[in-house]
Amino acid sequence: MESQSRAHRTTPLADAVHHRQPSHLTDTHERGAFALAECSCGWRGPARRSRDKARTDAADHAAAAAGSAPDS
C-alpha cells in the first residue's frame, strides 16, 4: 500500500487547487520553449514564447479576479 498517491503534487499552486482555496494564486512554468501561466481557480493562460508575457497574463488574471481590471 502506498503512503502517498502518485497524483500528489507539492507545489503551492497544486496544493491550493487540491484544497480548493477560493483565492487566485497564479504561477508560471515552462514547458519546452513555452511559458504558461495558471491559477489555483483552474484558469490557464495561452502558451507564450515570452516569459514576461506569461507573467503579465497571470497578473492580469489575478487583477481581473480581484475586480481591479482596467475597462476594455
Secondary structure, DSSP 8 states (H G I E B T S, - for coil): --SS-TT---SHHHHHHHTT-SS--EEEEEETTEEEEEETTS-B---BS-HHHHHHHHHHHHHHHTT-----
